[in-house]
């Protein structure tokens, strides 16, 4: 179903694609943590990109008070789930409209 990768952390092309998003959102220092979380939970690059954008939105509304890294881990996992749902919904809608 998804293009899963067994070792996201060692794939330099994937890392380069993600670096731009993490730099723009101000979470570049947490990219290794994000790669580890996504790899452990089985998420792909498109889901990570969507999730980091959602994390940035949440950060702008409710920034962490104390431990930024712990906040990021918790929110990133939550946003990865949302991202997968959004992407699956978009693909299903596109397929449904195409098949009509």
C-alpha angles and dihedrals in degrees: 000000000000127000095251121188125206098215112023093170095064097047103099095191091056091047092051091052091050096044093072093054093046092048093050093049095046096243099106091121089059097051093103090052091048092049091051093048093047092046093049093048096041102244124152133225097267090053091049092051092050091045096051090052089052091047089053091052091051091046090055091051101037113016117192117266100205126357109033094184094052090045090051094050093051096044094042092055090049092048093047088060091049091047092053090050093048093048093047091049092050092049092048092050091048091049092046093051092045092051094049 
